[in-house]
Amino acid sequence: MQNTLKIKRTKTALAFNLAIIACEIAAIIIVFFKIGCYPLVYYTEDSNLFALVACAVMAGFQVRYLKSGKEIPHSVQMFKYMAAAVLSVTFIVVLAVLSPMRGDGINGWLYMLFNKDFTLTQNQLSRLQSLH
C-alpha cells in the first residue's frame, strides 16, 4: 500500500517537474528571440534557469525510480529544495522590494505580477541594446 502511494506521488511530482521544464523552456525561447541573452544579468532569470536544471535532474531520477525502483539520492532532493528556496526568495523580493519601488500602490504589485511584458520594459531594452 505504502509503495503504491509512493509511486503515485512520484508520478504526480514527475508530471509537475515536466510541466515546469516545458514552461521554462518556452519562456527561455520567448525571451531569447525577443531580446537575446541580456536577461541573464538578472537574478530572477538566473533563479528560473536554476529551477529548470533542478527539475530536469529530479525528473531524470524520478523516471529512474519508476523504472528500476532505485531511490532518489538525497543530494538530488537537496538540489531541488535549493531551487525551490531560491525561487521563493525571488518571489518575496518581487513582492516586498521591487513592487513597492514602482510607487503606484496596488498597481505596482499588479504590474510586477501580472504584466505580460514585465521581462524588460522598452526603456530597459533600449539601454541594454545601447551597450553593444
Summary of the structure (lengths in Angstrom):
residues: 132
radius of gyration: 18.3
end to end distance: 60.4
largest distance: 61.5
contacts: 329
relative contact order: 0.10
helix: 83%
strand: 0%
